[in-house]
Amino acid sequence: MSELAESARLRGIGRIAGLLAAQRRLLRDYLSTVSGSAGRLVFSLLYFVALANSLSIGDFGLFATASAAGVMLSRILAFGFMSPLYRAASVKPRLIGTFTGGFLLMGVLSLPLLAAASAATYFAFFSGQMAISVFAAVVAAEALLWRPFEAVVIVNNGLGQFGRGALLVIAATAVRALAATGFAFYPDHGLAAWSVAYLAANALILAASAAFFYPRQRIRFKPKLYWRRLHDAVTVACAEVLFYLQSEFDKLLVLALGGPALAGIYAIVMRLVDLTAIPIRAFSMMLVQRIMRTPELLRGLKRKVLIEAAIFLISTCGLGAMAAVLHVFPDALGRNVSEAAPLIGLALLIPGLRNLIEYQAELLYARGQTTLRMVSLALLAGLKALILFVLIRAASGTESLILWLNAGFAVLYAVSAAYTYAALRRPAKVF
């Protein structure tokens, strides 16, 4: 009897030790990822300050809007085949070489569609505002250089190499910040000169990351395997385009209805809002990986509420702290940014609501519900466009527009939450 008791005791100790080891690994991975987010936050702020105060407010508005369009268009690249590549790295890492071949093949096949969509975007929003060569350079930097760099990062994260992923993110953001800082001392502060520097910086980032950080596996091409994953990839690509359409379309609409100067002020405010999402995305990325492995992780209302409350609180406190600093020291981030400093506090609820909408979209992706995610993002994109159109037309000034955007994002959050948590009742799809 004593031997049985001793055996049970040892098994219990072993289970506890295994649980503690797993929690230590989770904490280590999270700290590695957060360190990358913290580094990215610092260098992103440096990049933003240097660039916002080097370009005129109008040129900064044009660049920020073109960059937002480029990020949206970049999701067309490879028809979303980064999604199967990420899932392979997370679940079946021996297939990374095979799915890298698929990403490259689909990338080449997607170029005509990417070029056509870019041309349509230029003539719809930027014709007469900026040269087509400048717009093409910005889109190329985002879609053909930065997007493949993101593939290097997510493959490393999928493999559990969060420290390497964090280092990549910090180094890449630092290169962009150095490019913007160097541009501040360049005699030509025009948008055309910056577009060339931006293209060169992103080319350097991609070349270095692919050479030193991508897993060394032989690239193989297996088209039959790719076709089976194409539906998932395309739905993810459509969802990503719709996600960035609903998150970035406001900049395009402000440019179209208010001109470059208003777009510049608005872009400065929203860029500071964007910075609050950087640490939240580290948490979301790790949660997505855990849900892909254990789809029932989010069972229970209490856990869902606690996670959402934490995201909202951290996001709101981040922007609140920034608004307080700029209230006391309005020139802390430079002369151009000081023009938008009084508006930051008016956007207090926007970061939390926007980050929650992004988090809810990631929950659907993590459970393999890519079609439902695409429908959700299409609904939100259309609703946000309608809300923005009404607010921009009705607002008496920039202050009024920013203030009422809080209510607009509250509506978007309510719709997103109702849709997402209804969809989560359906069975998850496994890779």
C-alpha positions in Angstrom: 0.0 0.0 0.0 2.9 2.3 0.9 4.5 1.6 -2.5 1.2 2.6 -4.3 1.0 5.7 -2.2 4.6 6.6 -3.0 4.0 6.0 -6.7 0.9 8.2 -6.7 2.8 10.9 -4.9 5.6 10.8 -7.4 3.2 10.9 -10.3 1.5 14.0 -8.7 4.9 15.7 -8.3 5.7 14.9 -11.9 2.4 16.4 -13.1 3.0 19.6 -11.0 6.6 19.9 -12.3 5.4 19.5 -15.9 2.7 22.1 -15.4 5.2 24.5 -13.8 7.7 23.9 -16.6 4.9 24.6 -19.2 4.0 27.8 -17.4 7.7 28.9 -17.3 8.0 28.3 -21.0 4.8 30.3 -21.6 6.0 33.2 -19.5 9.4 33.1 -21.2 7.9 33.1 -24.6 5.5 35.9 -23.7 8.3 38.0 -22.2 10.4 37.5 -25.4 7.4 38.6 -27.5 6.6 41.6 -25.3 10.3 42.6 -25.4 10.0 42.8 -29.2 6.8 44.8 -28.8 8.5 47.2 -26.4 11.4 47.7 -28.7 9.1 48.1 -31.6 7.1 50.7 -29.6 10.2 52.8 -28.8 11.6 52.7 -32.4 8.1 53.2 -33.9 7.7 56.4 -31.8 11.2 57.6 -32.9 10.3 56.8 -36.5 6.9 58.7 -36.2 8.4 61.7 -34.5 11.3 62.0 -37.1 9.1 61.6 -40.1 6.1 63.7 -38.9 8.4 66.6 -38.2 10.5 66.3 -41.4 7.6 66.2 -44.0 5.0 68.9 -44.1 1.7 68.0 -42.5 0.1 67.7 -45.9 2.9 65.4 -47.2 2.8 63.4 -44.0 -0.9 62.9 -44.5 -0.4 61.8 -48.1 2.4 59.3 -47.1 0.5 57.9 -44.1 -2.6 57.4 -46.4 -0.5 55.8 -49.2 1.2 53.6 -46.6 -2.2 52.5 -45.2 -3.3 51.7 -48.8 -0.1 49.8 -49.3 -0.7 47.7 -46.2 -4.2 46.9 -47.3 -3.1 46.0 -50.8 -0.2 43.9 -49.5 -2.7 41.3 -48.3 -3.4 40.4 -51.9 0.2 39.2 -52.2 0.3 35.4 -52.6 -3.5 35.2 -52.3 -3.1 34.9 -48.5 -0.8 31.9 -48.7 1.0 33.2 -45.6 -1.8 31.7 -43.6 -1.0 28.1 -44.5 2.7 28.9 -44.1 2.0 30.1 -40.6 -0.2 27.1 -39.7 2.6 24.8 -41.0 5.2 26.5 -38.9 3.0 26.2 -35.8 1.7 22.7 -36.3 3.8 20.8 -38.9 7.2 22.6 -39.1 8.7 19.9 -41.4 6.5 21.3 -44.2 7.9 24.8 -44.0 10.1 24.4 -47.1 7.1 23.0 -49.0 4.7 25.9 -48.0 7.5 28.4 -48.6 7.5 27.2 -52.2 3.7 27.7 -52.2 4.1 31.2 -50.9 6.6 32.1 -53.6 4.6 30.6 -56.4 1.4 32.3 -55.3 3.3 35.5 -54.8 4.3 35.6 -58.4 0.8 34.6 -59.6 -0.8 37.4 -57.5 1.3 40.2 -59.0 -1.0 41.1 -61.9 -4.0 41.4 -59.5 -1.9 43.4 -57.0 -0.8 45.8 -59.8 -4.4 46.3 -61.0 -5.7 46.9 -57.5 -2.9 49.4 -56.8 -3.7 51.3 -60.0 -7.4 51.4 -59.2 -6.6 52.7 -55.7 -4.3 55.4 -57.0 -6.8 56.8 -59.6 -9.6 56.6 -57.0 -7.9 58.5 -54.2 -4.4 59.8 -55.1 -4.6 61.1 -58.7 -3.7 64.8 -58.7 -2.5 64.5 -55.0 0.8 62.7 -55.5 2.9 61.4 -58.4 2.1 57.8 -59.4 5.8 56.9 -59.1 5.8 58.0 -55.4 2.6 56.0 -54.8 4.1 52.9 -56.6 7.3 53.1 -54.4 5.3 53.2 -51.2 3.1 50.3 -52.2 6.1 48.3 -53.4 7.8 48.9 -50.0 4.7 47.7 -48.1 3.5 44.8 -50.4 6.7 43.4 -52.0 9.2 44.0 -49.2 7.6 44.5 -45.8 4.9 41.8 -46.3 7.5 39.0 -47.1 9.5 40.3 -44.1 6.4 39.7 -41.9 6.4 36.1 -43.3 9.9 35.6 -41.9 8.7 36.9 -38.5 5.6 34.7 -38.3 7.5 31.6 -39.3 9.9 32.1 -36.5 7.0 32.8 -34.1 5.2 29.7 -35.4 8.2 27.6 -34.6 8.2 29.0 -31.0 11.3 31.1 -31.7 9.8 34.2 -30.1 13.1 35.7 -29.1 14.3 35.6 -32.8 10.9 37.1 -33.8 11.3 39.8 -31.3 14.8 40.6 -32.4 13.6 40.8 -36.0 10.8 43.2 -35.2 13.1 45.4 -33.1 15.8 45.5 -35.8 13.4 46.2 -38.6 11.7 49.0 -36.8 15.1 50.4 -35.9 16.2 50.5 -39.5 13.0 52.4 -40.4 13.6 54.8 -37.6 17.2 55.3 -38.6 16.1 56.0 -42.2 13.5 58.6 -41.0 16.1 60.2 -38.7 18.7 60.4 -41.5 16.0 61.9 -43.8 15.5 64.7 -41.2 19.0 65.8 -42.0 18.7 65.4 -45.8 18.3 68.7 -47.6 15.3 67.5 -49.7 12.3 67.0 -47.4 10.0 66.2 -50.3 7.7 63.2 -50.5 9.5 61.8 -53.5 12.9 61.7 -51.8 11.4 60.0 -48.7 9.6 57.3 -50.9 13.0 56.3 -52.3 14.6 56.2 -48.8 11.6 54.2 -47.5 11.9 51.7 -50.4 15.6 51.2 -49.7 15.2 50.7 -46.0 12.5 48.0 -46.5 14.7 46.3 -49.1 17.5 46.1 -46.6 15.2 44.7 -43.9 13.9 41.9 -46.1 17.3 40.9 -47.4 18.9 40.7 -44.0 16.0 38.8 -42.4 15.7 36.3 -45.1 19.5 35.6 -45.2 20.0 35.2 -41.5 16.7 34.3 -39.8 14.6 32.1 -42.2 14.7 28.3 -41.4 17.1 26.4 -43.6 14.8 24.0 -45.4 14.9 23.0 -49.0 12.2 24.8 -50.9 9.8 22.3 -52.6 6.9 22.9 -54.9 3.8 20.6 -54.5 0.9 22.3 -56.3 -1.6 19.6 -55.4 -1.0 20.3 -51.7 -1.4 24.1 -52.3 -4.8 23.8 -54.0 -6.2 22.0 -51.0 -5.1 25.0 -48.8 -6.1 27.6 -51.4 -9.6 28.1 -50.1 -8.3 28.9 -46.6 -5.6 31.1 -48.0 -8.0 33.1 -50.2 -10.6 33.6 -47.5 -7.8 34.8 -45.1 -6.5 37.2 -47.8 -10.0 38.6 -48.4 -10.5 38.9 -44.7 -7.2 40.7 -44.3 -8.0 43.1 -47.1 -11.4 43.8 -45.5 -9.8 44.1 -42.0 -7.4 46.8 -43.2 -10.1 48.3 -45.3 -12.2 48.8 -42.2 -9.2 49.9 -40.1 -7.4 52.1 -42.7 -10.3 53.3 -44.9 -10.8 56.3 -42.6 -7.5 57.8 -43.8 -8.6 57.4 -47.4 -12.0 58.9 -46.7 -10.5 61.9 -44.8 -8.1 62.5 -47.7 -10.8 62.4 -50.3 -13.3 64.6 -48.3 -10.9 66.9 -46.4 -7.7 67.2 -48.4 -4.1 66.5 -47.4 -3.9 69.0 -44.5 -6.8 67.4 -42.6 -5.6 64.0 -43.5 -2.2 64.9 -42.0 -3.7 66.0 -38.7 -6.0 63.0 -38.6 -3.1 60.6 -39.5 -1.0 62.0 -36.6 -3.8 61.3 -34.1 -4.5 57.8 -35.4 -0.8 57.0 -35.6 -0.6 57.6 -31.8 -3.7 55.5 -31.4 -2.0 52.7 -33.5 1.0 52.7 -31.1 -1.3 51.4 -28.3 -2.0 48.2 -30.3 1.7 47.1 -30.4 1.8 45.4 -27.0 -1.7 44.0 -27.4 -0.8 42.2 -30.6 2.0 40.3 -28.8 -0.7 38.9 -26.5 -3.1 38.2 -29.4 -0.5 36.4 -31.4 0.4 34.0 -28.6 -3.3 33.4 -27.8 -4.0 32.6 -31.4 -1.3 29.9 -31.4 -2.6 28.3 -28.3 -6.2 28.3 -29.6 -5.0 26.7 -32.9 -3.6 23.8 -30.8 -6.5 23.8 -28.2 -9.6 25.3 -29.8 -11.7 25.1 -26.6 -9.3 27.3 -24.7 -11.8 30.2 -24.4 -14.6 28.3 -22.8 -16.3 30.3 -20.0 -17.8 33.8 -19.9 -15.5 34.9 -17.1 -12.3 34.3 -19.0 -13.7 36.1 -22.1 -14.7 39.1 -20.1 -11.4 39.3 -18.2 -9.4 39.2 -21.4 -11.4 41.9 -23.1 -11.4 44.1 -20.0 -7.6 43.8 -19.8 -7.2 44.7 -23.5 -9.5 47.7 -23.1 -7.9 49.0 -19.9 -4.3 48.7 -21.2 -5.1 50.4 -24.4 -7.0 53.2 -22.8 -4.3 53.8 -20.1 -1.6 53.9 -22.8 -3.3 56.7 -24.8 -4.3 58.5 -21.6 -0.7 58.6 -20.5 0.3 59.9 -23.9 -2.4 62.6 -23.8 -1.3 63.7 -20.3 2.3 64.1 -21.4 1.3 66.1 -24.5 -1.0 68.3 -22.4 1.9 69.3 -20.2 4.5 69.3 -22.9 2.7 69.9 -26.2 6.0 70.1 -28.1 7.4 66.9 -26.7 7.0 65.1 -30.0 7.9 68.0 -32.3 6.3 71.0 -33.8 4.0 69.3 -36.3 2.8 66.8 -33.8 2.0 69.6 -31.3 -0.7 70.8 -33.7 -2.6 67.6 -33.0 -1.7 67.3 -29.3 -5.0 68.8 -28.0 -6.9 66.2 -30.0 -5.3 63.1 -28.4 -7.4 63.1 -25.2 -10.6 63.3 -27.3 -9.8 59.9 -28.8 -9.5 58.2 -25.4 -11.9 55.3 -26.0 -10.9 54.6 -29.6 -7.7 52.5 -28.9 -9.5 50.0 -26.6 -12.5 49.6 -28.9 -10.3 49.2 -32.0 -8.0 46.7 -30.4 -10.9 44.7 -29.2 -12.3 44.5 -32.7 -8.9 43.3 -34.0 -8.7 40.8 -31.2 -12.1 39.4 -32.0 -11.2 38.9 -35.6 -8.1 37.0 -34.6 -10.2 34.7 -32.5 -12.1 33.6 -35.6 -8.9 33.1 -37.5 -7.4 31.0 -34.6 -10.3 28.6 -34.7 -10.1 28.2 -38.5 -13.4 30.1 -39.1 -11.9 32.1 -42.0 -15.1 32.4 -44.0 -17.0 33.7 -41.0 -14.1 36.1 -40.3 -14.3 37.4 -43.8 -18.0 38.0 -43.5 -17.5 39.8 -40.2 -14.8 42.1 -41.6 -16.9 42.9 -44.7 -19.8 43.9 -42.5 -17.6 46.0 -40.3 -15.9 47.6 -43.3 -19.2 48.7 -44.8 -20.6 49.9 -41.5 -17.4 51.9 -40.7 -17.4 53.5 -44.1 -21.0 54.6 -43.5 -20.3 55.9 -40.0 -17.2 57.8 -41.2 -19.0 59.4 -44.1 -21.8 60.6 -41.9 -19.4 61.9 -39.2 -17.0 63.7 -41.6 -20.0 65.4 -43.3 -21.7 66.3 -40.1 -18.7 67.3 -37.9 -18.2 71.0 -37.4 -14.4 70.6 -37.1 -11.5 68.2 -36.4 -12.3 68.2 -32.6 -15.9 67.3 -33.3 -14.9 64.5 -35.7 -12.5 62.9 -33.2 -14.9 63.1 -30.3 -17.8 61.5 -32.2 -15.5 58.7 -33.5 -15.6 57.3 -30.0 -19.3 56.6 -30.4 -18.7 55.3 -33.9 -16.2 52.7 -32.7 -18.5 51.8 -29.8 -21.1 50.8 -32.5 -18.5 48.8 -34.4 -17.4 47.0 -31.3 -21.0 46.1 -30.3 -21.6 44.6 -33.8 -18.2 42.8 -33.8 -18.7 41.3 -30.4 -22.3 40.1 -31.1 -21.1 38.4 -34.4 -17.9 36.9 -33.1 -19.2 35.3 -29.9 -22.2 33.9 -31.8 -19.8 32.4 -34.4 -17.6 30.9 -31.6 -20.4 28.6 -30.7 -19.8 26.7 -33.9 -17.2 23.9 -34.0 -13.6 24.9 -34.7 -11.8 23.8 -37.8 -8.4 22.0 -37.3 -5.4 22.4 -39.7 
